[in-house]
Amino acid sequence: MATRTTIATAAGILMGRLRISSDEAFKLLMTYSNNRNVKLAGVADRLLELGDDKADDRALDSYIHEILNGRLSRE
């Protein structure tokens, strides 16, 4: 259940930032997860981790941009 909540919260972050529907947000997360061969929960965890860091909003924006463009993470 915690994983489902994490994924839903991550989708909510994308919805708020990108002004997209929940279906579109989930599709973005799934596509990124599949293309990068990373578990969906891992993608969601990273998004939440960056969203919690109010001091560095640029890192969150960068990760969202990466999800949108499907690029590999440079971390």
TIMIDREN-986482 format. One record per atom (N, C-alpha, C): residue number from 1; atom name; x, y, z. Coordinates in pm, 1 decimal, decimal comma, padded with zeros to 6 digits, m for minus. Each point is the difference from the previous one (the first is absolute). Layout:
<rs>
[r NUM 'CA' [X Y Z]]
...
</rs>
This chain:
<rs>
[r 1 'N' [00081,7 m00119,7 00000,0]]
[r 1 'CA' [m00081,7 00119,7 00000,0]]
[r 1 'C' [00086,1 00126,1 00000,0]]
[r 2 'N' [00112,4 m00002,5 00070,7]]
[r 2 'CA' [00087,3 00117,5 00006,0]]
[r 2 'C' [00054,7 00033,5 m00137,8]]
[r 3 'N' [00031,8 m00104,0 m00078,3]]
[r 3 'CA' [00052,6 00024,0 m00134,4]]
[r 3 'C' [m00104,4 00068,2 m00086,1]]
[r 4 'N' [m00123,4 m00044,5 00009,9]]
[r 4 'CA' [m00108,0 00060,5 m00078,9]]
[r 4 'C' [m00017,1 00147,5 00037,3]]
[r 5 'N' [00008,6 00028,1 00128,0]]
[r 5 'CA' [m00012,0 00138,6 00047,0]]
[r 5 'C' [00116,2 00084,7 m00050,9]]
[r 6 'N' [00119,3 m00054,9 00002,8]]
[r 6 'CA' [00117,7 00071,4 m00049,7]]
[r 6 'C' [m00014,4 00031,9 m00148,7]]
[r 7 'N' [m00044,9 m00096,7 m00076,5]]
[r 7 'CA' [m00016,7 00020,8 m00144,3]]
[r 7 'C' [m00109,1 00103,5 m00025,4]]
[r 8 'N' [m00109,3 m00008,1 00074,4]]
[r 8 'CA' [m00109,1 00097,3 m00016,6]]
[r 8 'C' [00046,6 00140,8 00036,5]]
[r 9 'N' [00080,4 00011,2 00104,3]]
[r 9 'CA' [00051,9 00131,3 00040,4]]
[r 9 'C' [00095,2 00055,2 m00105,6]]
[r 10 'N' [00084,7 m00086,2 m00054,3]]
[r 10 'CA' [00091,4 00043,4 m00106,1]]
[r 10 'C' [m00078,4 00045,1 m00122,5]]
[r 11 'N' [m00105,2 m00073,2 m00033,7]]
[r 11 'CA' [m00084,8 00041,0 m00112,1]]
[r 11 'C' [m00062,9 00135,4 00029,7]]
[r 12 'N' [m00037,0 00022,0 00125,5]]
[r 12 'CA' [m00056,6 00129,0 00040,1]]
[r 12 'C' [00097,5 00114,9 m00017,4]]
[r 13 'N' [00126,7 m00026,1 00028,7]]
[r 13 'CA' [00103,3 00103,0 m00020,6]]
[r 13 'C' [00006,2 00036,1 m00148,7]]
[r 14 'N' [00002,3 m00102,7 m00085,2]]
[r 14 'CA' [00004,0 00025,9 m00144,1]]
[r 14 'C' [m00126,1 00072,9 m00046,2]]
[r 15 'N' [m00114,3 m00038,7 00053,7]]
[r 15 'CA' [m00125,8 00065,1 m00036,8]]
[r 15 'C' [00004,4 00148,7 00034,3]]
[r 16 'N' [00048,2 00030,2 00119,9]]
[r 16 'CA' [00006,8 00139,4 00043,1]]
[r 16 'C' [00100,6 00082,1 m00077,9]]
[r 17 'N' [00115,3 m00058,6 m00024,4]]
[r 17 'CA' [00106,4 00073,3 m00069,8]]
[r 17 'C' [m00027,7 00016,2 m00149,2]]
[r 18 'N' [m00057,0 m00104,5 m00060,5]]
[r 18 'CA' [m00016,8 m00000,6 m00145,0]]
[r 18 'C' [m00143,4 00027,0 m00044,6]]
[r 19 'N' [m00090,4 00007,9 00096,9]]
[r 19 'CA' [m00142,6 00021,1 m00029,4]]
[r 19 'C' [m00052,3 m00104,7 m00097,9]]
[r 20 'N' [00018,8 m00126,4 00039,6]]
[r 20 'CA' [m00044,6 m00112,2 m00080,7]]
[r 20 'C' [m00094,6 m00086,3 00083,5]]
[r 21 'N' [m00068,8 m00091,3 m00066,7]]
[r 21 'CA' [m00093,2 m00088,5 00070,5]]
[r 21 'C' [00075,6 m00109,0 00075,5]]
[r 22 'N' [m00071,0 m00068,2 00087,3]]
[r 22 'CA' [00062,3 m00108,9 00074,8]]
[r 22 'C' [00042,1 m00113,2 m00093,9]]
[r 23 'N' [m00079,4 m00027,1 m00102,1]]
[r 23 'CA' [00037,1 m00103,0 m00097,4]]
[r 23 'C' [00127,9 00036,2 m00074,1]]
[r 24 'N' [00012,8 00126,5 m00038,6]]
[r 24 'CA' [00121,1 00045,0 m00069,9]]
[r 24 'C' [00121,9 m00008,2 00091,6]]
[r 25 'N' [m00018,3 00038,3 00125,2]]
[r 25 'CA' [00111,3 m00004,5 00095,8]]
[r 25 'C' [00045,3 m00143,8 00022,7]]
[r 26 'N' [m00095,5 m00090,4 00017,7]]
[r 26 'CA' [00035,4 m00139,5 00021,6]]
[r 26 'C' [00069,2 m00056,7 m00123,9]]
[r 27 'N' [m00047,2 00037,8 m00116,9]]
[r 27 'CA' [00061,2 m00048,3 m00124,4]]
[r 27 'C' [00144,6 00049,9 m00011,2]]
[r 28 'N' [00024,3 00124,7 00038,3]]
[r 28 'CA' [00137,1 00052,9 m00000,9]]
[r 28 'C' [00089,7 m00080,4 00093,5]]
[r 29 'N' [m00048,4 m00025,1 00120,2]]
[r 29 'CA' [00078,7 m00077,6 00096,7]]
[r 29 'C' [00027,6 m00140,9 m00051,8]]
[r 30 'N' [m00101,3 m00063,5 m00054,3]]
[r 30 'CA' [00015,1 m00136,5 m00052,4]]
[r 30 'C' [00097,8 m00003,9 m00117,3]]
[r 31 'N' [m00014,1 00093,4 m00092,0]]
[r 31 'CA' [00087,6 00003,1 m00117,0]]
[r 31 'C' [00144,6 00019,7 00041,4]]
[r 32 'N' [00023,4 00094,8 00090,2]]
[r 32 'CA' [00136,2 00025,0 00047,6]]
[r 32 'C' [00055,0 m00123,8 00069,5]]
[r 33 'N' [m00081,6 m00060,4 00084,9]]
[r 33 'CA' [00040,5 m00120,1 00071,9]]
[r 33 'C' [00036,7 m00113,1 m00096,8]]
[r 34 'N' [m00083,6 m00022,6 m00097,6]]
[r 34 'CA' [00024,9 m00107,2 m00097,1]]
[r 34 'C' [00121,2 00028,2 m00087,6]]
[r 35 'N' [00012,3 00122,1 m00047,3]]
[r 35 'CA' [00111,9 00035,3 m00088,3]]
[r 35 'C' [00134,4 m00004,8 00071,4]]
[r 36 'N' [m00000,3 00027,1 00128,2]]
[r 36 'CA' [00124,8 00004,1 00076,6]]
[r 36 'C' [00024,1 m00128,5 00078,8]]
[r 37 'N' [m00096,4 m00091,6 m00009,4]]
[r 37 'CA' [00009,5 m00127,5 00072,2]]
[r 37 'C' [00020,9 00022,7 00150,4]]
[r 38 'N' [m00081,3 00090,6 00052,9]]
[r 38 'CA' [00001,7 00034,7 00141,6]]
[r 38 'C' [m00140,7 m00026,6 00052,8]]
[r 39 'N' [m00009,3 m00055,5 00118,6]]
[r 39 'CA' [m00131,7 m00025,6 00056,2]]
[r 39 'C' [m00077,9 00130,7 00014,3]]
[r 40 'N' [m00127,9 m00009,3 m00027,6]]
[r 40 'CA' [m00087,6 00115,9 00010,0]]
[r 40 'C' [00006,7 00062,0 00139,1]]
[r 41 'N' [00003,7 m00083,4 00101,7]]
[r 41 'CA' [00008,6 00050,4 00137,8]]
[r 41 'C' [00128,1 00079,7 00021,6]]
[r 42 'N' [00108,1 m00039,5 m00065,4]]
[r 42 'CA' [00126,5 00073,1 00011,0]]
[r 42 'C' [m00008,0 00137,6 m00063,0]]
[r 43 'N' [m00065,7 00007,1 m00114,7]]
[r 43 'CA' [m00019,3 00129,5 m00066,6]]
[r 43 'C' [m00085,2 00090,2 00089,9]]
[r 44 'N' [m00107,5 m00056,0 00053,8]]
[r 44 'CA' [m00088,8 00076,3 00087,7]]
[r 44 'C' [00072,1 00044,8 00127,2]]
[r 45 'N' [00077,7 m00088,5 00059,6]]
[r 45 'CA' [00076,1 00036,0 00120,7]]
[r 45 'C' [00092,7 00117,7 m00026,1]]
[r 46 'N' [00068,7 m00005,0 m00113,7]]
[r 46 'CA' [00094,3 00108,5 m00033,6]]
[r 46 'C' [m00074,5 00132,2 m00018,7]]
[r 47 'N' [m00113,6 m00005,0 m00065,4]]
[r 47 'CA' [m00079,4 00120,3 m00022,1]]
[r 47 'C' [m00046,2 00059,6 00133,2]]
[r 48 'N' [m00043,0 m00086,6 00091,9]]
[r 48 'CA' [m00042,5 00047,5 00131,8]]
[r 48 'C' [00117,2 00054,5 00080,1]]
[r 49 'N' [00112,5 m00066,7 m00009,6]]
[r 49 'CA' [00120,1 00045,6 00070,6]]
[r 49 'C' [00038,2 00140,4 m00045,2]]
[r 50 'N' [m00002,2 00021,1 m00129,2]]
[r 50 'CA' [00034,3 00132,4 m00052,6]]
[r 50 'C' [m00107,9 00102,5 00032,2]]
[r 51 'N' [m00125,7 m00044,3 00000,8]]
[r 51 'CA' [m00109,9 00089,8 00033,1]]
[r 51 'C' [00002,3 00045,5 00144,4]]
[r 52 'N' [00056,2 m00082,6 00087,6]]
[r 52 'CA' [00009,2 00034,6 00142,3]]
[r 52 'C' [00110,6 00101,1 00028,7]]
[r 53 'N' [00095,2 00012,5 m00091,3]]
[r 53 'CA' [00112,5 00091,4 00020,6]]
[r 53 'C' [m00037,6 00139,0 m00051,0]]
[r 54 'N' [m00060,7 00077,5 00086,6]]
[r 54 'CA' [m00046,3 00134,6 m00038,4]]
[r 54 'C' [00115,2 00094,3 m00031,8]]
[r 55 'N' [00117,5 m00030,3 00047,6]]
[r 55 'CA' [00115,4 00086,5 m00021,8]]
[r 55 'C' [00051,8 m00007,7 m00143,3]]
[r 56 'N' [m00025,5 m00112,3 m00068,1]]
[r 56 'CA' [00054,8 m00017,4 m00134,7]]
[r 56 'C' [m00109,4 m00041,2 m00097,8]]
[r 57 'N' [m00080,9 00096,8 m00037,7]]
[r 57 'CA' [m00109,1 m00023,3 m00094,1]]
[r 57 'C' [00052,6 m00034,0 m00139,7]]
[r 58 'N' [00121,1 00044,3 m00030,6]]
[r 58 'CA' [00058,0 m00026,1 m00133,0]]
[r 58 'C' [00022,8 m00148,5 m00023,5]]
[r 59 'N' [00035,8 m00073,5 00103,7]]
[r 59 'CA' [00022,7 m00144,0 m00014,7]]
[r 59 'C' [m00130,9 m00070,8 m00037,0]]
[r 60 'N' [m00109,4 00040,3 00062,2]]
[r 60 'CA' [m00130,4 m00057,8 m00033,0]]
[r 60 'C' [m00037,6 00033,3 m00143,8]]
[r 61 'N' [00016,0 00125,5 m00036,9]]
[r 61 'CA' [m00031,3 00040,5 m00137,9]]
[r 61 'C' [00085,1 m00075,9 m00100,6]]
[r 62 'N' [00124,9 m00021,0 00032,3]]
[r 62 'CA' [00090,4 m00072,7 m00087,9]]
[r 62 'C' [m00044,4 m00145,1 m00017,0]]
[r 63 'N' [m00040,8 m00064,1 00109,3]]
[r 63 'CA' [m00044,3 m00139,8 m00006,8]]
[r 63 'C' [m00130,3 m00010,5 m00079,1]]
[r 64 'N' [m00090,4 00093,6 00020,5]]
[r 64 'CA' [m00125,0 00001,1 m00077,3]]
[r 64 'C' [00030,9 00017,6 m00147,7]]
[r 65 'N' [00091,4 00088,2 m00030,4]]
[r 65 'CA' [00041,9 00021,4 m00139,5]]
[r 65 'C' [00058,3 m00129,2 m00057,9]]
[r 66 'N' [00078,2 m00069,4 00080,4]]
[r 66 'CA' [00059,4 m00127,2 m00041,1]]
[r 66 'C' [m00109,3 m00104,1 m00027,8]]
[r 67 'N' [m00100,1 m00004,5 00085,7]]
[r 67 'CA' [m00111,3 m00092,9 m00020,1]]
[r 67 'C' [m00072,9 00034,4 m00130,1]]
[r 68 'N' [m00022,1 00127,4 m00022,5]]
[r 68 'CA' [m00068,8 00042,0 m00122,8]]
[r 68 'C' [00077,3 m00035,8 m00124,5]]
[r 69 'N' [00130,0 00013,1 00006,4]]
[r 69 'CA' [00082,9 m00023,3 m00117,9]]
[r 69 'C' [00056,7 m00141,2 m00007,4]]
[r 70 'N' [m00016,6 m00077,7 00106,8]]
[r 70 'CA' [00045,4 m00137,5 m00000,2]]
[r 70 'C' [00150,8 m00015,4 m00001,0]]
[r 71 'N' [00071,4 00100,6 00046,8]]
[r 71 'CA' [00145,8 m00009,7 00001,8]]
[r 71 'C' [00048,2 m00076,4 00120,7]]
[r 72 'N' [00117,6 m00056,9 m00010,8]]
[r 72 'CA' [00060,4 m00070,1 00112,9]]
[r 72 'C' [00043,9 00099,3 00105,7]]
[r 73 'N' [m00013,7 m00041,2 00122,6]]
[r 73 'CA' [00044,5 00082,5 00110,9]]
[r 73 'C' [00151,8 00009,9 00000,9]]
[r 74 'N' [00050,7 00114,3 00036,1]]
[r 74 'CA' [00145,7 00021,4 00002,6]]
[r 74 'C' [00053,1 m00014,4 00143,6]]
[r 75 'N' [m00084,1 m00047,1 00091,2]]
[r 75 'CA' [00042,2 m00012,5 00140,1]]
[r 75 'C' [00083,3 m00123,3 00021,0]]
</rs>
